[in-house]
């Protein structure tokens, strides 16, 4: 359980750091929030990015190679991390800005390697 939390924290920290760095290049002040399936109100006033995770499959494997004691099990969790971008309609060039921000994040993720994440 602790390993899953550590890996999540590492990934979320990387995402937030990268989003803020990419938004600084684009000269946009971004709010980065961690939320579960919540979208901003229709009258929000600043660009916002939501980072969310969802567990899809969680199975146990009793034949793992790193088992120390007989009968000990290892859990394999599969999930998704969703990053949602929102830009107020009253700010100019919002769609293009968010698209560039998303592409910058995708490129950074392709270069990075995380323990237990792919």
MILUMMAR-114802 format. One record per residue: residue number from 1; residue in one letter; x, y, z of N, C-alpha, C in turn. Coordinates in steps of 0.001 Angstrom, whole numbers. Layout:
BEGIN
NUM; A; X; Y; Z; X; Y; Z; X; Y; Z $
...
REM end
This chain:
BEGIN
1; X; 820; -1193; 0; 0; 0; 0; 864; 1257; 0 $
2; X; 1901; 1268; 813; 2746; 2464; 884; 3455; 2703; -438 $
3; X; 3858; 1626; -1131; 4534; 1777; -2414; 3612; 2469; -3417 $
4; X; 2350; 2084; -3440; 1391; 2700; -4360; 1249; 4191; -4077 $
5; X; 1222; 4575; -2812; 1089; 5983; -2442; 2349; 6752; -2825 $
6; X; 3519; 6150; -2593; 4783; 6805; -2971; 4878; 7021; -4474 $
7; X; 4474; 6017; -5243; 4531; 6125; -6700; 3551; 7190; -7187 $
8; X; 2348; 7201; -6610; 1366; 8222; -6977; 1896; 9619; -6679 $
9; X; 2483; 9793; -5505; 3021; 11100; -5131; 4140; 11531; -6072 $
10; X; 4988; 10586; -6465; 6072; 10891; -7403; 5503; 11338; -8742 $
11; X; 4526; 10590; -9254; 3915; 10943; -10536; 3208; 12291; -10459 $
12; X; 2380; 12499; -9439; 1645; 13755; -9320; 2602; 14941; -9163 $
13; X; 3689; 14747; -8404; 4682; 15811; -8264; 5323; 16153; -9592 $
14; X; 5667; 15127; -10372; 6242; 15351; -11696; 5248; 16083; -12602 $
15; X; 3987; 15658; -12591; 2976; 16303; -13426; 2815; 17776; -13067 $
16; X; 2713; 18064; -11774; 2532; 19458; -11343; 3742; 20310; -11714 $
17; X; 4945; 19808; -11450; 6165; 20549; -11777; 6242; 20822; -13277 $
18; X; 5927; 19833; -14087; 6001; 19987; -15539; 4934; 20945; -16053 $
19; X; 3724; 20830; -15539; 2641; 21736; -15962; 3005; 23176; -15635 $
20; X; 3535; 23403; -14443; 3910; 24778; -14062; 5063; 25295; -14914 $
21; X; 6042; 24445; -15245; 7162; 24862; -16086; 6682; 25173; -17502 $
22; X; 5829; 24322; -18037; 5307; 24545; -19397; 4419; 25788; -19443 $
23; X; 3623; 26003; -18407; 2757; 27190; -18394; 3581; 28469; -18259 $
24; X; 4715; 28397; -17554; 5593; 29570; -17455; 6170; 29920; -18825 $
25; X; 6515; 28907; -19617; 7009; 29156; -20979; 5953; 29853; -21826 $
26; X; 4686; 29482; -21602; 3577; 30061; -22366; 3042; 31343; -21740 $
27; X; 3630; 31748; -20611; 3220; 32960; -19891; 1749; 32904; -19470 $
28; X; 1370; 31769; -18894; 12; 31560; -18406; 92; 31114; -16952 $
29; X; -730; 31700; -16105; -801; 31299; -14709; -1853; 30195; -14571 $
30; X; -1405; 28998; -14212; -2280; 27824; -14167; -2537; 27404; -12724 $
31; X; -3792; 27096; -12412; -4130; 26450; -11140; -4057; 24952; -11357 $
32; X; -3257; 24258; -10566; -3175; 22797; -10638; -3881; 22241; -9409 $
33; X; -4912; 21442; -9649; -5706; 20886; -8564; -5777; 19373; -8694 $
34; X; -5857; 18697; -7559; -6037; 17256; -7520; -7463; 17013; -7100 $
35; X; -8255; 16471; -7988; -9662; 16307; -7684; -10189; 15055; -8345 $
36; X; -11309; 14604; -7885; -11905; 13394; -8430; -13183; 13721; -9191 $
37; X; -13104; 13635; -10492; -14270; 13770; -11374; -15084; 15043; -11148 $
38; X; -14418; 16132; -10838; -15112; 17396; -10638; -14618; 18368; -11700 $
39; X; -15535; 19004; -12378; -15184; 19993; -13386; -15448; 21387; -12813 $
40; X; -14718; 22386; -13280; -14936; 23738; -12744; -16296; 24285; -13151 $
41; X; -16757; 25263; -12386; -17998; 25939; -12740; -17843; 26583; -14110 $
42; X; -18954; 26846; -14767; -18900; 27446; -16104; -18390; 28880; -16064 $
43; X; -18387; 29512; -14909; -17930; 30904; -14819; -16560; 31029; -14131 $
44; X; -15730; 29981; -14215; -14410; 30079; -13590; -13574; 31106; -14364 $
45; X; -12606; 31714; -13681; -11907; 32858; -14262; -10440; 32635; -14573 $
46; X; -9876; 31507; -14209; -8458; 31286; -14497; -8245; 29887; -15069 $
47; X; -7199; 29726; -15882; -6895; 28403; -16436; -6653; 27401; -15312 $
48; X; -7232; 26222; -15446; -7176; 25218; -14398; -6858; 23855; -14993 $
49; X; -6023; 23097; -14289; -5701; 21731; -14673; -6051; 20830; -13496 $
50; X; -6848; 19795; -13761; -7187; 18803; -12750; -6388; 17535; -13011 $
51; X; -5753; 16996; -11963; -5051; 15726; -12047; -5844; 14729; -11212 $
52; X; -6184; 13601; -11813; -7028; 12619; -11158; -6494; 11223; -11452 $
53; X; -6647; 10305; -10514; -6263; 8913; -10766; -7472; 8016; -10562 $
54; X; -7437; 6885; -11255; -8521; 5929; -11122; -7931; 4531; -11182 $
55; X; -8264; 3695; -10210; -7835; 2302; -10208; -8784; 1520; -11099 $
56; X; -8220; 803; -12059; -9033; 55; -12999; -9071; -1428; -12619 $
57; X; -7907; -2023; -12372; -7813; -3450; -12036; -6867; -3597; -10852 $
58; X; -7246; -4398; -9892; -6348; -4705; -8785; -6436; -6206; -8515 $
59; X; -5394; -6935; -8909; -5371; -8383; -8759; -4199; -8786; -7884 $
60; X; -4253; -9987; -7350; -3130; -10486; -6569; -2421; -11588; -7343 $
61; X; -1115; -11688; -7134; -270; -12663; -7803; 491; -13429; -6729 $
62; X; 242; -14741; -6620; 906; -15529; -5573; 2211; -16143; -6052 $
63; X; 2544; -16009; -7317; 3745; -16626; -7860; 4769; -15577; -8275 $
64; X; 4903; -14543; -7505; 5848; -13483; -7852; 7266; -13892; -7484 $
65; X; 8249; -13347; -8184; 9642; -13726; -7951; 10234; -13058; -6718 $
66; X; 9620; -12010; -6217; 10185; -11294; -5075; 9491; -11628; -3751 $
67; X; 8826; -12770; -3684; 8152; -13184; -2448; 9192; -13748; -1490 $
68; X; 9215; -13230; -266; 10188; -13670; 739; 9675; -14882; 1518 $
69; X; 8416; -14909; 1844; 7842; -15991; 2644; 6834; -16770; 1813 $
70; X; 6783; -18079; 2059; 5823; -18931; 1365; 4404; -18459; 1666 $
71; X; 3597; -18321; 648; 2210; -17895; 826; 2002; -16400; 774 $
72; X; 3069; -15632; 748; 2943; -14169; 682; 2469; -13775; -722 $
73; X; 1615; -12815; -799; 1072; -12403; -2095; 1530; -10998; -2457 $
74; X; 1520; -10724; -3730; 1847; -9397; -4249; 621; -8903; -5008 $
75; X; 282; -7644; -4830; -866; -7072; -5531; -379; -6254; -6718 $
76; X; -1039; -6441; -7831; -744; -5678; -9047; -1917; -4755; -9324 $
77; X; -1683; -3480; -9274; -2736; -2502; -9497; -2527; -1835; -10846 $
78; X; -3579; -1772; -11607; -3545; -1102; -12899; -4532; 43; -12831 $
79; X; -4112; 1209; -13274; -5001; 2359; -13226; -4674; 3356; -14303 $
80; X; -5362; 4435; -14256; -5158; 5513; -15216; -5008; 6825; -14474 $
81; X; -4199; 7688; -15038; -4066; 9044; -14525; -4628; 9967; -15602 $
82; X; -5578; 10791; -15229; -6238; 11678; -16181; -5885; 13117; -15823 $
83; X; -5425; 13862; -16815; -5114; 15272; -16633; -6081; 16054; -17528 $
84; X; -6931; 16880; -16913; -7956; 17641; -17641; -7593; 19119; -17640 $
85; X; -7682; 19746; -18799; -7304; 21143; -18979; -8548; 21985; -19236 $
86; X; -8670; 23109; -18500; -9792; 24022; -18663; -9266; 25446; -18795 $
87; X; -9781; 26180; -19763; -9359; 27553; -20021; -10606; 28404; -20197 $
88; X; -10724; 29533; -19491; -11916; 30377; -19624; -12085; 30865; -21072 $
89; X; -13304; 30888; -21530; -13584; 31306; -22912; -13300; 32784; -23158 $
90; X; -13310; 33576; -22110; -13104; 35013; -22300; -11631; 35388; -22437 $
91; X; -10697; 34437; -22234; -9282; 34712; -22411; -8871; 34328; -23836 $
92; X; -8099; 35182; -24489; -7769; 34927; -25899; -6856; 33716; -26095 $
93; X; -7073; 33013; -27193; -6227; 31913; -27638; -6156; 30764; -26623 $
94; X; -7238; 30539; -25896; -7241; 29547; -24830; -7067; 28124; -25321 $
95; X; -7793; 27755; -26370; -7714; 26380; -26853; -6292; 26054; -27315 $
96; X; -5699; 26940; -28079; -4336; 26727; -28570; -3338; 26644; -27410 $
97; X; -3498; 27495; -26418; -2606; 27490; -25262; -2698; 26161; -24505 $
98; X; -3906; 25709; -24243; -4073; 24451; -23522; -3562; 23270; -24351 $
99; X; -3758; 23314; -25648; -3254; 22247; -26508; -1723; 22179; -26464 $
100; X; -1081; 23333; -26487; 377; 23381; -26392; 863; 22903; -25027 $
101; X; 139; 23268; -23985; 481; 22820; -22638; 351; 21295; -22529 $
102; X; -734; 20744; -23057; -943; 19295; -23015; 144; 18563; -23806 $
103; X; 527; 19091; -24955; 1568; 18448; -25756; 2915; 18500; -25037 $
104; X; 3220; 19609; -24384; 4456; 19712; -23610; 4500; 18693; -22485 $
105; X; 3361; 18487; -21809; 3280; 17493; -20740; 3452; 16088; -21303 $
106; X; 2809; 15807; -22424; 2930; 14488; -23043; 4372; 14197; -23446 $
107; X; 5052; 15181; -24017; 6453; 15000; -24402; 7338; 14729; -23184 $
108; X; 7090; 15455; -22089; 7886; 15260; -20867; 7668; 13859; -20297 $
109; X; 6425; 13381; -20326; 6131; 12042; -19817; 6811; 10961; -20658 $
110; X; 6925; 11192; -21944; 7572; 10212; -22822; 9065; 10101; -22546 $
111; X; 9647; 11141; -21993; 11086; 11140; -21700; 11401; 10587; -20313 $
112; X; 10435; 10593; -19419; 10662; 10246; -18009; 10369; 8768; -17749 $
113; X; 11077; 8182; -16797; 10818; 6808; -16353; 10542; 6830; -14855 $
114; X; 9516; 6088; -14447; 9119; 6028; -13048; 9174; 4582; -12572 $
115; X; 9485; 4398; -11315; 9464; 3080; -10712; 8017; 2560; -10672 $
116; X; 7792; 1411; -11230; 6482; 751; -11228; 5428; 1437; -12090 $
117; X; 5807; 2414; -12890; 4828; 3088; -13753; 5244; 2934; -15201 $
118; X; 4275; 2816; -16043; 4551; 2810; -17472; 3414; 3490; -18199 $
REM end
